[in-house]
Amino acid sequence: MSGAGDAAVETFAGTRPPVALRRHQQEALDRLAEAFARGQRRAWVVLPPGLGKTLTGLEAARRLGRRTVVLGPNTAIQGQWVAEWGRFRPSPEPAGTERDLAAPLTVLTYQALASFDPEAEIDEEGATAGSHLHRLRPQGQALVAALRGAGEVTLLLDECHHLLDTWGELLAELLRKLPRAHVVGLTATPPERMTAAQAALVGELFGPAVRGPSIPAAVREGQLAPYAELAWLTTPTGQEADWLSEEAERFTRLTARLLEPSFAPVPFLHWLDERLVRRSRTHTGPSAQEGPAVPWHRFAADHPELADAALRFHHHGLLALPEGARLREAHRHPPGAADWVRLLDDWVRGCLRRGGTAEDLRAEEEIRSALPSIGYQLTKRGVRAGRSPVDRVVARSAAKTAAVREILAAELTSLGCRLRAVVVCDHERARAILPSGLAGVLDAQAGSARLVLTELIADPRTAALCPLLVTGSTVAADPVTADRFVEFCTSARPPLRLETGTDEELPGAVVIGGAWTSRRWVALATRFFEQGGSRALIGTRGLLGEGWNAEGVNTLVDLTEATTPTAVVQTRGRALRFDPAWPAKTAATWSVVCVAPGHPRGTTDWDRFVRKHEGYLGVTDSGAVMSGVAHVHPDLSPYAPPPHQEFDARNAAMLRRSERRDRVRELWRIGSPYEDRLGHSVRITPGPGSRSVPAPGPPPPGPLRARPPVAVPAARGTVPEEGEIATGPALASGVGGAVLAAGAALLAGLAPPLLPLLVAPAGWAAHRAAHSHRRARARAELLRAAAREPVVSALAWALADGLRDAGLLPVGAEAVTAQPDENGTYQVQLVGVGLEESELFATAFDEVLAPLTAPRYLLPRYLVDRHDLAAGRRLPPHAVVHHAVPAVLGRRRQSVDALARAWRRRVSAGDPIYTQSPEGAGLLAAQRGRSPLDVTTALRVNWS
């Protein structure tokens, strides 16, 4: 193909991109060039949706100047590459779409290569074929041959994350056959959001990633639209709730029976106490083994799910707190079905089956019969989870479709004619037969795009949006909208001949049919939508997700169950594209979440919601950019939904936030500098009446920064003491100096001039009283100063200094930010450091604030009482509370002392106390489980 190769060189040399490259595109191309200059032939580029991966890939190929083949996951993306290449100037030779690679640029789908011959699954001797290339159909093998014959070809692999699950091994084989090829993978999924296996495969196939900006960085630069992540929380309908209640009753009876001592020879709670609290027995029965307790940290590392379940049982009052354990945010919730099942599994396998008595077998059978009601099976290998009808009811509740109507009606009121909404579902129609047990509970089409369309048409508020259903097989709308869309299509493509017809599954709607394919009708529907012919598209994730672009989308409602990082990024990316027609566009992405209160498996939809947001960044109402559900609202926890009684109030708050799009845009601070760095933070919420954090009110203009305190409390008084301040020495020298001078004069016989000093006792008493008064005032002022010191900030500053002085951090208090908001909640973070260092600080700070469990050392913090502020009183000893020395510092006495020095400078006088000493053991016994501050904490991940 030397002639073809020369033509490719000429074609690429004579073209230029249609627009000026953005900064992040140029930076990615420069880094690719550096890698290729070092002799590297493979690389991959990570850019969020909407930042021009296609243009970046084409420009990389143009600069290499060799015959280029693009592979993408579907025909929609194939069409985008062809169209983008057609925009280069001057007009280049059109891109080819055939396997012969005759054109300088050929764009194909992965399926053009990965089409397998079923007869090649085994070799002539009946063994499984070892080579994926061997299994390709003739067309695929012809493409491989063409690639090998192209010589120094450039291979662009779009959305290369698809290769990880489906075609990774095939690609690895292919690349070994193309040693002279330059290979560039392109994806929106960063390595940290892949599984370990996926990241390893990508590293093997492509090498290190060329990273573009994160999504928040692109928003700050004005390349993507600012956005708000919102959630609508709902509960099942009354009919669904009744069915769920009946299903849960058997498991509820089981959990009550489990707590009865007579349920089995070794009672469930007795087993848990020995297994999890004492940790001295591995199992029961004839071969039971007793031994020394396994340290909690080792047990938790070896059995993390059991440990978490045990601590939630403790929080619920069912177990004692294991020695050495500490309750975190994840544990401060009642145990769910998964916790019961994990502990039951351990009990059945480790106790009942080893006991083997008739009573053990009866207990096991009772457990076996109850578990299916919540979607579990007890097998020979233990308890196994399965898809439960409960999951289907919660995931596809009619309440979720009703929520879509409420959301879109509110968005229409807010945005009016500017609204461009997309509702993304998993499927067009429910093809699986509804289980007989759900007849009359769920609609047969529950959760489908078809049902969403019919309900939007039936509601006068949302019918005004002219909703349009667009899937891979169907286009449908209400009759008026359908006629308008047919007219639009036939005007745009005169050869088209379209007609409308009814469908009994779509009451109130008509289906638009004709001699066209999804590739054409999706493009036309998108144009119709962007021009306002419809303001609500309903479709599936497969069609309106990856590869589909509409710059005008400003509201997205996510009804899907997909939780993979790729699916989340791609789905949300549909709403983030910059809209030239509305430069001030701010997008809202809604997640609709159904929770069944009281059902042991009623939080499965919440758990999906959490997984979707894990690692995904959004802006909070305070302007912090955070990962996880906290960016929807800082109060939301990934470990449990809020009480269902709060759902209406939270939904109202979400609607208010969606109405204030200008405010959301301000919070993103477009154009301001950023580091594009993640860091861990601690969110601290005061309890009722807490004096440890400021009262609610307008927050200060910026975060609190470290400063030395005026004074810190001691066992009595403060450090420095009142005699150490400036007025103390001045008073002492003034009064004491006068007395000494008078005595010297008398001894020298200078009595006449100093006769007034003969009345010194009265004058001295006056001076002494004045001095005492001044000292009392100074003491009171120091006590007031100590009382005014911000406790949370002082603790954070002392910890940072202690970690630095112990050699565990490169920075100290100067790198701590403590940002309060209008509700009195603090966000404390160590900035300017790496992710691991910020996590070390956040974890240690959480330990300092947490209730005492079993630390090795304690540090005292003396409390200034309001009554102590009265001048002239003789000070009683101050009350004292004790904080844990974090585990990372408590391992070595030198590290403990480093924290103690910082503690005395910034928090309180006092020395560390070893909890294995008599004094320390007594203090720990008296204060174990008590919190040294009336606050709750939560660890979060922030972007800066």
Secondary structure by P-SEA (a helix, b strand, c coil): caaaaaaaaaaaaaccccccccaaaaaaaaaaaaaaaaccccbbbbbcccccaaaaaaaaaaaaccbbbbbbccaaaaaaaaaaaaacccccccccccccccccbbbbcccccccccccccccccccccccccccccaaaaaaaaaaaaccbbbbbbccccccccccaaaaaaaaaacccbbbbbbbccccccccaaaaaaaaaacccccccccaaaaaaaccccbbbbbbbbbcccaaaaaaaaaaaaaaaaaaaaaaccccccccaaaaaaaaccccccccccccccccccccaaaaaaacaaaaaaaaaaaaaccccccccccccccccccccaaaaaaaaaaaaaacccccccaaaaaaaaaaaaaccccccccccccccccccaaaaaaaccaaaaaaaaaaaaaaaaaccccbbbbbbccccccccccccccccccccccccaaaaaaaaaaccccccccbbbbccccccccaaaaaaaaaaaaaacccbbbbbbbbcccccbbbbbccccaaaaaaaaaaaaaaccccbbbbcccccccccccccccbbbbccccccaaaaaaaaccccccccccccbbbbbbbbbbbbccccccaaaaaaaaaaaccbbbbccccccccccccccccccccccccccaaaaaaaaaaaaaaaaaaaaaaaccccccccccbbbbbbbbcccccccccccccccccbbbbbbccccccccccccccccaaaaaaaaaaaaaaaaaaaaaaaccccccccccaaaaaaaaaaaaaaaaaaaaaaaaaaaaaaccaaaaaaaaaaaaaaaacccccccccbbbbbccccbbbbbbccccaaaaaaaaaaaaaaacccccccbbbbbbbbccccccccccccbbbbbbbbccccccccaaaaaaaaaaaaaccbbbbbbccccaaaaaaaaaccccccccbbbbbbcccc
